[in-house]
């Protein structure tokens, strides 16, 4: 008897910002400064992180990495898997900084 491999489908994480009214941000020539009034922290974000944060804020709903990637223009020099990993890394950093959280289902 041959065992059939078990495949488990894991739903993609959906991310959302902390309440958008708690965030104040400014774009300074491609770099972003964001103040989280809930935590009292201020952060300097690079261009990609700033774009991801703005996308999450303007979507007004939880978004997957694929949702975000579809709404952001990837640099011509980056392959799709690397682009998705870059966005995932930004979201992980946002979680550490308290700017965004994965939705718990």
Protein Blocks (a to p, Z undefined) as FASTA:
>chain_A
ZZddddddddddddddddfklpccddeehiacdddfknopacdddfklmmmmmmmmmnop
acdfklmmmmpccdfkbcfklmmmmmmmmmmmmmmnopaccddZZ
